[in-house]
Amino acid sequence: MIGERNPYEHGHGPITSRKVRRAGFAEKRFDTGTVRINYVAGPDNGPPLVLIPAQTGTWESYQRVLPGLSAGFQVFAVDVRGHGRSTWTPGDYSWSSVGGDMSAFLREVVGRPAIVAGNSSGGLITLWGAANVPELVAGAVLEDAPVFSAEWPRFRDHDRYVYQGLRHAVETLGDLRHRDLADYLRDITKPEKNGSERKVPGWFLRHLSWRIARFQAAHPAEPVDLRFMPLAARLMFRSLSMFDPDFARAFVDGRIYEGLDHAQALARVRCPLLVMHADWFRDPRHGLVGAMDDQDAARIMQLVPHARYQRVQANHVIHFFKPAQYVRAIGEFKDSIESLHAPGPRR
């Protein structure tokens, strides 16, 4: 075992709804020999489905869709290395390393070809798997993945909105000894389609900082849990408190990009592919605000002509903000895969 012990690996249990617990999901660990991957698994109600969350996110972001998906799948949702309760590996974050983790998980835990669905950077891990271990991937879902937009140097030099956000995350979360999660929202402006910008008020940040410090004093070595906040914000701060900032730093300094050329990977995809594309717009100051634009989506479809494309009017994390639509889309994708393998009519 290499890597660094996650200081929150054995902290308080996950935030889960009664529906998730009643559906029979259990949190488990898988040791690859290099890292421990934390994940949740549901009962065997169908073909395997592996869910990979976005950067800074954990498997808990999927709780709104786990019960619905479990009706027709055996669902696995993972914490990527550097996230949640999985091992931190500062200095070793690349598509090759996280892709290797996923290959081992598919081979040794799932044990049969699975549909793999990844959100945002999780979608790029999914793409890596579809291109490099096709025998383990029965179908791939790119849920608003930053295909082409998160390649070097475009990510740094042109569509800089997300790059600047990750650089800010490194600056505000990088000192683990004096990490004030409220600083993550400080000095962040979110551009709007109408040209305006939104910023979190200073008074609220001061109150938030006080609440976080109070929680940490009462619950040392526990993930931050702000129960007074809406679920989306509560999960965001909890996952940020368990996030290795070096994962974001790898995007900022260029280390992450080893092992994944997006166009070359897409050209090697032979399995069924579903592309789910959420809201986006372009801002004259920041470039692309979103994961990919329509030109990026069209280029994916050109490189993978057999892919299915679905435009979704939703936030970047489709499975959280449009759970019913997400469950329906994954179910229909499964049906389309099964129809490909169904026996033809007898003569």
LOSEFI-573265 format. One record per atom (N, C-alpha, C): residue in one letter; x, y, z. Coordinates in steps of 0.02 Angstrom, whole numbers, plus 32768, in hexadecimal, padded with zeros to 4 digits. Example, Ala and Ser with C-alpha at 12.3 -4.5 7.8 and 13.67 -1.06 7.14 Angstrom:
A82947EE48186A82677F1F8186A82947F5B8186S82827F908162S82AC7FCB8165S82858002818A
end
This chain:
M802A7FC48000M800080008000M802C803E8000I8021806A7FCEI804180AB7FCFI800A80DF7FD5G801E811D7FD3G7FEC81527FDAG7FEA816B8022E7FBF8199802EE7FBC81BB806FE7F7981AD8090R7F7B819E80CFR7F3C819180F2R7F0F81CE80EFN7ED181C380DCN7E9F81F780DCN7E8C82068124P7E948245813BP7E8582538181P7E3B824A8193Y7E0F82458160Y7DC8823C816DY7DAF81F7815AE7DDE81C9814FE7DCC81878136E7D9E81618166H7DA7816B81A6H7D7F814781D7H7D51817581FFG7D3F81AC81E1G7D1481DC8203G7CCB81C68204H7CA081F48215H7C5981E6821CH7C3C81CD81DAG7C0881A381E0G7BEA818381A6G7BCE81B48173P7BBC819A8138P7BA681C58102P7B6181E3810EI7B51821880E7I7B0E823480E7I7AE5820C80B5T7AB581E580CET7A8C81BD80A2T7A4381C380B6S7A1881BF8085S79D081C38092S79B6817E80A7R797A817E80C3R795B813F80D6R795081138099K794081328060K7933810C8023K797280E6800EV79AC81058015V79EB80E48003V79F780A98032R79ED80B38071R79F8807D80A1R79C780448097R79888056808AR79568022807FR79637FFB803FA7983801B800EA79927FF97FCFA79CB7FC67FD7G79EB7FC48010G7A1D7F91801DG7A647FA3800CF7A747FE38009F7AB97FF87FFAF7AE57FF48037A7B247FDF802CA7B547FDA8062A7B977FF8804CE7BB7801D8079E7BF8803B806AE7C2F80088076K7C6080038047K7C947FD1804AK7CD77FF08035R7D0D7FC9803AR7D507FDF8025R7D6E7FA97FF8F7D947FC07FC8F7DB97F937F9BF7E027FA97F9AD7E307F7B7FABD7E777F8A7FABD7E957F737F69T7EAD7FA27F41T7ECB7F907F01T7F127F767F08G7F2F7F7D7F43G7F767F707F4DG7F9E7FB07F4CT7F7E7FE57F32T7F9D80277F30T7F7580597F59V7F3380567F52V7F0680837F76V7EC9805C7F8ER7EA780797FBFR7E65805F7FD3R7E30808A7FB2I7E02806A7F90I7DCB808C7F6FI7D8C80817F98N7D6E80B77FAEN7D2F80B37FD3N7CF680B37FA1Y7CC4808A7FAEY7C8B80877F80Y7C4D806F7FA4V7C1580767F84V7BD6805B7F9DV7BBB802C7F68A7B9D7FF57F7EA7B827FC37F51A7B3B7FB27F65G7B107FA77F32G7ACB7F947F3EG7AC17F4A7F2EP7A847F327F37P7A757EEC7F29P7A787EDC7EDFD7A817E9C7ECFD7A887E867E8AD7A427E7F7E6BN7A2B7EB67E4EN79E97EB77E2EN79EE7EBE7DE2G7A297EB17DC6G7A317EB77D7EG7A797EC07D6BP7A867ED77D2EP7ACB7EE07D18P7AEE7F167D42P7B317F127D46P7B567F427D70P7B587F887D51L7B527FB97D7DL7B5780007D6BL7B8780217D9CV7BBD803E7D82V7BEF805F7DADV7BEB80AA7DA2L7BE380CF7DD9L7BDA81187DD8L7C19813A7DF3I7C33816B7DCEI7C70818E7DE1I7C6081D97DE7P7C6581F77E22P7C52823D7E2BP7C85826E7E10A7C7082AE7E11A7C9A82E57DFAA7CD282F47E2BQ7D01831D7E14Q7D3783337E40Q7D1B83577E7DT7D3683497EB7T7D23835E7EFAT7CE683377F14G7CC183147EE8G7C8582F17EFDG7C9482AB7F17T7C63828E7F38T7C68824A7F52T7C2B82237F39W7C2B81E27F4AW7BF381B97F35W7BB181D27F51E7BB481F77F88E7B76820F7FA8E7B4E823D7F7BS7B6E825C7F48S7B4882877F1BS7B1482607EF3Y7B1B821E7EF0Y7AED81F47EC9Y7AB181DC7EF1Q7AAA81F07F2FQ7A7681D17F58Q7A3081DC7F3ER7A2482117F18R79E1821D7EFDR79CF81ED7EC4V7A0281CC7EA8V79F4819E7E70V7A0281557E82L7A2281487EB9L7A3481037ECAL79F880D57ED0P79C380E97EF5P798A80BA7EFBP796980AC7EB7G796080DE7E8DG794180D47E4CG796B80A97E1FL79AC80B57E1EL79D8808D7DF4L79DD80457E0DS79D9803D7E4ES79E17FFA7E6BS79A97FCB7E56A79717FE57E40A793A7FB97E2BA794C7F8F7DEFG797C7FA77DC6G798D7F827D89G79D67F737D80F7A007F847DB2F7A487F7B7DAEF7A637F617DF0Q7AA07F487DEEQ7AC97F447E2AQ7AF67F827E27V7AEA7FB17E54V7B0A7FF37E50V7B467FF67E7FF7B7D80107E64F7BB980207E8AF7BC7806A7E80A7BD3808F7EB5A7BE780D57EAFA7C2780DF7ED8V7C5980FE7EBAV7C9C80FF7ED8V7CB181457EEDD7CE281477F1AD7D0981837F29D7D4C817C7F04V7D5A81A97ED6V7D9A81A97EB3V7DD281B67EE5R7E0E819B7ED8R7E4781AA7F04R7E4C81F57F0FG7E5C82087F4CG7E60824F7F5DG7E1E826D7F72H7DE982447F73H7DA6825C7F82H7D8582307FB7G7D57824D7FDDG7D308227800CG7D5B81FF803BR7D4C81BE8041R7D728192806ER7DA7816A8049S7DB48179800AS7DE881557FE5S7E2D81747FF6T7E61814E7FE6T7EA581637FF7T7EB981A37FD2W7EDD81CE7FF5W7EFC82097FD5W7F4181F47FBBT7F52820B7F7FT7F9481FC7F62T7FB3823C7F47P7FC4826B7F71P7FE182AA7F59P801F829C7F2FG802382BD7EF6G805A82B27EC7G804B827D7E94D801482587E9BD800482227E6CD7FBA82267E59Y7FA982597E33Y7F6782607E17Y7F6D826B7DCCS7F5882397DA6S7F57823E7D5DS7F1F82117D44W7F0C821A7D05W7ED881EF7CE9W7EF081A77CE9S7F31819D7CE1S7F4B81597CE2S7F4281387D27S7F51815E7D5CS7F4C81417D9FS7F0481357DB4V7ED981687DAAV7E93815E7DBEV7E71812C7D8FG7E85812B7D4FG7E6A80F97D22G7E7F80B27D36G7EBD80AB7D4EG7ED3806A7D67G7EAB80537DA3D7E9980827DCFD7E6E80717E08D7E2B80557DEFM7E0F80777DBDM7DCD80627DA4M7DD1801F7D81S7E0780137D5DS7E107FD17D3CS7E127F9A7D71A7E387FA57DA6A7E3C7F727DDBA7DF97F687DFCF7DD47F9E7E07F7D927F997E27F7D627F717DFAL7D617F807DBAL7D357F5B7D8CL7D477F127D89R7D877F047D88R7D9E7EBF7D80R7D937E957DBFE7DA47EB37DF9E7DA67E8B7E36E7D687E927E63V7D467ECA7E5FV7D0A7ED37E88V7CCB7EC47E60V7CC47EE37E26V7C887ED97DFEV7C8A7E947DDDG7CC27E837DBEG7CCC7E3F7DA5G7CA97E2E7D65R7C8A7E5E7D44R7C6A7E527D03R7C647E957CE0P7C5C7E967C9EP7C577ED67C7BP7C1E7F017C96A7C2C7F407CA1A7BFB7F6D7CC1A7BED7FAA7C95I7BB37FC77C9FI7BA8800A7C86I7BCA80397CB8V7BF380667C9FV7C1780957CC9V7BFF80DB7CB8A7BE981007CEBA7BCE81437CE1A7BF381747D0EG7C1281A67CEFG7C3981D67D15G7C23821D7D09N7C2182447D3EN7C0F828B7D3AN7C4E82B67D3AS7C5282E67D0DS7C8983167D0AS7CCC82F17D04S7CFB82FB7D32S7D3B82D87D2CS7D31828D7D32G7CFC82787D55G7CEB82317D56G7CDA82177D11G7CBF82437CE6G7CB282307CA1G7CF282247C7AL7D27824A7C8AL7D67823F7C69L7D8781FD7C7FI7D7C81EA7CBEI7D9381A87CD5I7D6C81727CB0T7D2C817E7CA5T7D03814F7C7FT7D1D81487C38L7D2D81807C19L7D49817E7BD5L7D8A81587BD3W7DB581637C04W7DF4813E7C08W7DE680F37C0BG7DB680DE7C33G7DA780987C38G7D8C807B7BF8A7D5E809F7BD7A7D4180867B98A7D76807E7B63A7DA980A97B64A7DDE80A67B31A7E1480747B42N7E2280697B82N7E5C80417B96N7E4C7FFC7BB0V7E127FF27BCDV7DFE7FAF7BE4V7DB97F9F7BCAP7DB17F9C7B88P7D6E7F937B6AP7D4D7F537B7FE7D747F207B91E7D567EE17BA6E7D317EE67BE9L7D3D7F1D7C0EL7D1C7F267C4FL7CE27F577C4DV7CDA7F7A7C14V7CA87FAF7C0FV7C747F9B7BDAA7C387F8B7BF1A7C017F787BC4A7BE07FB47BA5G7BE47FED7BC5G7BC8802B7BACG7BE480647BD5A7BE8809F7BB8A7C0580D97BDAA7BD581147BD7V7BCF81387C0EV7BA681747C12V7BD281AE7C26L7BD581E17BFCL7BFA821E7C0CL7BC782527C22E7BC1825B7C63E7B91828B7C7FE7BB282CF7C85D7BA582F97C52D7BC2833D7C4FD7C0C833C7C5FA7C3083127C3CA7C79830C7C45A7C9C83437C1EP7CD3835F7C37P7CF783947C14P7D2483797BDDV7D0583567BAEV7D2B833A7B76V7D4483747B4AF7D8483747B3CF7DA983A77B17F7DB583E77B3FS7D8483FD7B67S7D8E843C7B8CS7DC084347BC5A7DC883F77BDEA7DF883EB7C15A7E3783CA7BFAE7E4E83E27BC0E7E8E83CC7BA5E7EBF84067BA8W7EFE83F57BB0W7F3484267BB5W7F4D84367B6FP7F5584767B5CP7F5184B27B86P7F0E84D77B82R7EDD84BD7B5DR7E9D84E17B58R7E8084F27B9CF7E8284C27BCAF7E6684CB7C0CF7E8585067C30R7EC5850F7C27R7EE985447C4AR7EE685867C25D7EE885857BE3D7EF385C27BBDD7EB485DF7B9DH7E8085B87B95H7E4585D17B70H7E0685CF7B9BD7DEA85937BA5D7DAE858E7BCED7DC285887C17R7DCE85C27C37R7DF185C57C76R7DC485C67CB3Y7D8385C67CABY7D5685CE7CE5Y7D6185957D17V7D5E85577D01V7D67851F7D2EV7DAF851B7D47Y7DDF852A7D1BY7E26852A7D2FY7E31855C7D68Q7E1585977D62Q7E1D85C97D96Q7DFD85B27DD8G7DC4858F7DD2G7DA385757E0DG7DCE85417E31L7DEF85167E0AL7E1A84E37E29L7E5885037E47R7E7385357E27R7EAC85587E44R7E9985797E86H7E5C85957E88H7E4485B37EC6H7E3B857D7EFCA7E2485417EE8A7E1D850A7F18A7E6084F77F36V7E9484F57F0CV7ED784E47F25V7EEE85197F56E7EE285587F47E7EF9858F7F71E7ED585907FB4T7E94857F7FB4T7E6C85857FF2T7E698545801AL7E73850B7FFAL7E6E84CB801DL7EB184AA8027G7EE684C7800CG7F2684A6800AG7F48849C804DD7F3C84C8807DD7F5A84C180BFD7F2B849980ECL7F38845980F2L7F0A842D8117L7F07843F8161R7F3B845E817BR7F3C846E81C3R7F1084AA81D2H7F0784D781A2H7EE0851481AEH7EAC851C8176R7E8784E68169R7E5784E78132R7E148502814AD7E01853C8130D7DBF8559813ED7D95855080FFL7D6685218100L7D41851180C4L7D18854C80A9A7D08857C80D5A7CE485B780BEA7D0D85DF808CD7D5085DA8091D7D7B85FE8062D7D7285E6801AY7D5985A88012Y7D4F858E7FD0Y7D1D85B97FA8L7CEE85D97FCCL7CBC86037FABL7CD0864C7FABR7D06865D7FCDR7D1A86A37FD2R7D3A86BA7F91D7D2786F57F7AD7D4387137F3DD7D3286EC7EFEI7D0286BE7F02I7CEB869A7EC7I7CAF86BE7EA9T7CB186CC7E69T7C7986E97E46T7C6186B97E12K7C2086AF7E0FK7C0286827DDEK7BE186AB7DA7P7BFB86A77D6AP7BDC86CC7D33P7B9886B07D22E7B6B86DC7D0DE7B2886C87CF7E7B2086D67CACK7AEF86B57C8EK7AE586BD7C46K7AD687047C32N7AB6872B7C5FN7AA487707C4FN7ADE87A17C57G7B1987887C67G7B5487B37C6EG7B6287C97CB6S7B3487BC7CE4S7B4087CE7D29S7B6B87997D4BE7B7D87A67D8AE7BA487777DB1E7B8687717DF7R7B8A87367E13R7B73872B7E57R7BAE871E7E85K7BA987377EC2K7BDE872E7EF3K7BBE87217F37V7BDC86F57F5EV7BC186E67FA1V7BCD87217FCFP7B9A873A7FF2P7BA38775801DP7BD587678055G7BFB879B8067G7C2E8794809AG7C11878180DEW7BD6879C80F0W7BB8878C8131W7BA987428136F7B92872480FFF7B8386DD8100F7BC286B38106L7BF886C880E4L7C3786A480E9L7C5286A68130R7C4B86DF8152R7C6286E48197R7C3A86B581C4H7BF986B381BAH7BCF868681E1H7BE0863D81D2L7BEC862E8192L7BFC85E9817DL7C3F85D4819BS7C708600819AS7CB185F181B6S7CAA85E18200W7C8186078224W7C7685FC826BW7C5585B88277R7C2385A7824ER7C0085678256R7C2F852C8248I7C5985338215I7C8884FD8204I7CBB84F4823DA7CD7852B8256A7D088527828CA7CE8850882CAR7CAA851982D8R7C8784FD8311R7C7E84B2830AF7C6B849C82CDF7C63845482C1F7CA5843082C9Q7CDB844C82ACQ7D1C842A82AFQ7D37842682F6A7D298459831FA7D3F84568364A7D1B8420838BA7CDB8416837BA7CB383E4839FA7CBE839E8383H7CD283998343H7CD983588323H7D1C835482FEP7D5483558321P7D9583518300P7D9C831182D8A7DBD8317829EA7DCA82DE8271A7D8B82C28252E7D5382E78255E7D1682D38234E7D0B82FE81F6P7CEE82E181C1P7CDB830B8188P7CA98340819EV7CAE837B8182V7C8183B18194V7C3A83A0817FD7C0A83A981ABD7BC4839B819CD7B9A83D581B6L7B8484008189L7B5D843B819AL7B13842B818FR7AF3840F81C1R7AB083F581B9R7A7C842B81ADF7A8C846A81BBF7A5B849F81B1F7A5784B48168M7A84849C813EM7A8784B180F8M7A5F848180CCP7A4884988091P7A27846A8062P7A5684318050L7A3983F98039L7A6183BC802DL7A9A83C97FFDA7A9083EE7FC7A7AC583F97F97A7B01841B7FB7A7AF484507FDFA7B2B84738001A7B4984498038R7B1F8424805BR7B3883F88091R7B6983C48075L7B5683A5803DL7B828374801EL7BC283958002M7BBB83D27FE6M7BF583F47FCAM7C2A84008000F7C16841B803AF7C478429806EF7C6283E9808DR7C3983B68093R7C50837680ADR7C858358807FS7C778358803ES7CA8833B800FS7CE78365800AL7CE083A8800DL7D1C83D3800DL7D4983C58048S7D2B83B68082S7D5383A980BDS7D7A836880B8M7D65833B8089M7D8682FB8080M7DAD82F8803EF7DBB83328020F7DDA83367FDEF7E2483487FE4D7E4E83217FC2D7E9583307FBFD7EA083687F8CP7EB583A47FA0P7EBD83DB7F71P7EF083CD7F3BD7F1C839C7F45D7F4D838D7F11D7F2C83707ED3F7EF083547EDAF7ECC833D7E9FF7EBB83787E72A7EA383AF7E90A7E9683EC7E69A7ED7840B7E50R7F0C84077E79R7F4D84237E65R7F6784007E26A7F5883BF7E1FA7F6E839A7DE4A7F5083B67DA4F7F1383D17DA8F7EF483F17D6EF7F1584347D60V7F2A84567D95V7F4684997D8EV7F8E84967D73D7FB584667D89D7FFB84637D72D800684327D38G7FD2840E7D24G7FD683E67CE7G7FE3839C7CF2R7FEC83857D30R7FFD833E7D3BR7FC5830E7D29I7F8783237D31I7F4E82F67D29I7F4882DB7CE2Y7F6382FF7CB1Y7F5282F17C6BY7F7682B57C4EE7FA5829A7C73E7FCA82607C5BE7F9B82257C4EG7F9F82097C12G7F7B81CB7C05G7F3781D27BE5L7F23820F7BD2L7EE182167BB3L7EE1824E7B80D7EE5823B7B40D7ED782687B09D7E8E825E7AF6H7E6482917AFCH7E1D82887AF6H7E08826E7AB2A7E23828B7A7DA7E1082767A39A7E26822F7A2CQ7E63821F7A3FQ7E7B81DA7A34Q7E5381A87A5CA7E4181B97A9AA7E19818C7AC3A7DD481817AA4L7DB481B67A8EL7D7281B07A6FL7D7481857A31A7DA9818C7A0BA7DB0816479CDA7DB5811A79DBR7DC881087A19R7DCF80C17A2BR7D9180A57A4DV7D5F80CF7A59V7D2280B87A7CV7CF8808E7A4CR7CEC80507A5FR7CC380237A37R7C8280107A5CC7C80801A7A9DC7C4480097AC3C7C0E803E7AB8P7BCF802F7AC7P7B9B80637AC5P7BAE809E7AF2L7B9F80DA7ADAL7BB281177AFDL7B7681467B00L7B6881607B3CL7B3581937B46L7B5781D37B5EV7B4982097B3AV7B64824B7B4CV7B2B82757B67M7B2E82877BA7M7AFC82B37BC6M7B1B82F87BCEH7AFB832A7BB0H7B19836D7BAAH7AED839F7BD0A7B0883BC7C04A7AE283EB7C2EA7AEB84337C15D7AD284637C3DD7AD284A97C29D7B1984C57C23W7B2284F47BF6W7B6185167BEEW7B5585597BCCF7B8485877BD1F7B8385C57BA9F7BCA85E07BA8R7BD6860F7B7ER7C18862F7B7AR7C1586767B96D7C4786867BBDD7C4D86C87BDCD7C8A86EA7BBEP7C85872A7BABP7CBE874B7B8BP7CFB87507BB7R7CF3874D7BF9R7D2C87537C26R7D49870F7C3AH7D1E86DC7C3CH7D34869C7C58H7D3586637C25G7D18866D7BEBG7D1586377BBAG7CDA86097BCAL7CE485C87BC1L7CB085977BCAL7C9C85917C14V7C5D859B7C22V7C4185907C65V7C1785517C5FG7C3585197C6FG7C1684D87C65G7C4C84A67C54A7C3784687C44A7C6884347C37A7C7C84317BEEM7C4C843A7BC1M7C5C84387B79M7C2884617B54D7C3C847B7B1AD7C0C84A07AF1D7BF184727ABAD7BC7848E7A8FD7BA884657A5BD7BDB844C7A28Q7C1084717A1CQ7C44845A79EEQ7C69841D7A0BD7C75841F7A4DD7C9583E57A6DD7C6883A87A67A7C2783B27A74A7BF883797A70A7BF5835E7A29A7BF4838B79F7A7BF2837479B2A7C31834E799FR7C69836279BBR7CA8834079ACR7CA882F979CAI7C8B82F27A06I7C8482AF7A24I7C5C828279F6M7C23829C79DEM7BF7827479B3M7C1882647970Q7C44828F7959Q7C698281791BQ7C9B82497926L7CBC82487960L7CEE8215796EL7CCF81D37983V7C9281D7799FV7C6F819979B5V7C29819A7995P7C2581887955P7BE5818F7931P7BAC8167794FH7BBC81317973H7B868108798FH7B6D812279D2A7B89815979EBA7B7681747A2CA7B2F81907A2BR7B1081917A66R7AD081B27A70R7ADD81F47A94Y7AB882287A80Y7AC2826B7A9DY7A8182827ABCQ7A85829D7AF9Q7A4B82B77B1BQ7A5A82FA7B3BR7A38832D7B24R7A3F83707B41R7A1083767B7DV7A29838D7BB5V7A0283917BF2V7A0583D87C0DQ79CB83F67C18Q79C884397C36Q79D184327C81A7A1084327C96A7A1F84257CDCA7A63843F7CEFN7A6F84447D2FN7AB084537D4BN7AE1841B7D38H7B21842A7D3FH7B5783FC7D2DH7B4F83B77D4CV7B3683B37D89V7B2D83727DABV7AE6835B7D9EI7ADB833F7D64I7A98832E7D4DI7A7782FC7D7DH7A9D82CB7D94H7A7F82967DBEH7A6482B27E00F7A7F82EA7E17F7A6883067E56F7A2C83357E4BF7A2F835D7E17F79FC83907E0DF79C283797DE1K79CD83457DB9K799783287D90K799882DC7D99P798D82C47DD6P7995827C7DE4P7967824F7DBBA792782627DB5A78F882377D90A790C82317D46Q792282697D29Q793782687CE4Q7976823E7CDBY79A382427D0CY79E0821C7D09Y79D281D17D0DV79A881BD7D3DV799781767D44V7976815C7D05R794A81837CE8R7928816E7CAAR795A81677C71A798981967C6BA79BA81937C35A79E781567C3BI79FD81477C79I7A28810C7C82I7A0280CC7C74G79C380C97C88G799B808F7C7BG799080847C30E798280BA7C0CE797980B47BC4E79BA80A17BA1F79F280B87BBBF7A3380A67B9FF7A3F805B7BA9K7A2F80427BE4K7A367FFA7BF0K7A0B7FD27BC0D79CC7FE87BB6D799F7FC47B88D79BB7FC47B41S79D97FFC7B2DS79F57FFF7AE9S7A307FCF7AE1I7A577FC77B16I7A907F987B14I7A767F507B11E7A447F417B3AE7A297EFE7B3AE7A097EEC7AF8S79EB7F1D7AD6S79CB7F107A95S79FF7EFE7A60L7A3C7F187A68L7A727F097A39L7A857EBF7A3CH7A7D7EA27A78H7A927E5D7A83H7A587E2B7A81A7A1B7E467A77A79E17E197A76A79E37DED7A38P79D07DAE7A3EP79D07D837A03P799D7D9A79CFG79AE7D92798FG79827DA67959G79497D757951P79187D867926P78DF7D59791CP78F57D1878FCR78D47CE27910R78E37CA078F3R78C77C9B78ADR78ED7C787883R78D57C6C783FR78B87C267838
end
